[in-house]
Amino acid sequence: MTQERLPRLAFLGLGVMGREMAGHLVAAGYAVAVFDIVADACSALEEQGAVACGSVAEAVRDADIAISMLPNTPQVQDVVYADGILANMKSAGVFIDMSTISPEATRKMAGDLSAKGIALLDAPVSGGPIGAKNATLTIMVGGDAQAFDRARAVLETMGTTVTHVGASGAGQTVKLCNQLICAVNIQAVCEALALGRASGVDLSQMREVLLGGSAASWMLDKLGPSMIDGDAKAGFRIDLMLKDLRLVLEMAGQNDVPLPATALVTAQYVEARAHGEGANGNQALFRVYDRMTGQDKRQAAVMDSRQ
């Protein structure tokens, strides 16, 4: 019996997460053509066995399945329309967009690609850079069920929870609901820590106590220590969460759904970005509370007194 040939893959977008995800596919034995607008981003994947390409067209021309992991809706539209997937990928191919973008734009691209015989799966992920590195991402997939079956093994190489959640755009919708919950949870952790700090309790001890009860959450567990220590280095960046929250509010407006908590936390992310926090991790939202409570000025005064 001859072994079934693995599909040929193209991977577009080799940022913090994309390069890890593409690396897992190469390690699993797939033939992977890679492209990024930053040419040097392809180098490490090329050393692992991927084929570096100079354009989207070159990367997708022979691919059975193309995958993108890009920052926002316009970049995904570029790889579809600008001498990209629509013009160059062969009929009966599958395009998996793993970015977090507009559900409405996703459905429009799916229709245009379908007319050329190409199926689009919207498959955004949750789990961040750590999940990408460890291949433990949660992947929520919208689109044609048969295309999902064809792509399942590829997706399972990058994640541990891979679920088909409905028609085109459903994956993006579920992901944006995920981001809504995450952002409001981060805000709740910030407020609890700000109140505890103002009351003089030991924040590390308070966090440990809260993790043992009904207030326990992934955000309190993973981001709480960084908030307490003032460590703002990037994991999932403020800029990216703000982009996602704006997409949430756009979708809410289209569906006449009021989201007052989301609107408030979005305003706080805007404030964080305005103060130069955009490249920092989500935990930097706590610095909004530093500024609102005057803690930043007190800390500066202490530093001045020590000089």
Beta strands, then each sheet from edge to edge (+ up, - down):
strand 1: 9-12
strand 2: 32-35
strand 3: 51-52
strand 4: 65-68
strand 5: 94-97
strand 6: 119-122
strand 7: 125-126
strand 8: 137-142
strand 9: 159-166
sheet 1: 3+ 2+ 1+ 4+ 5+ 6+
sheet 2: 7+ 8- 9-
end
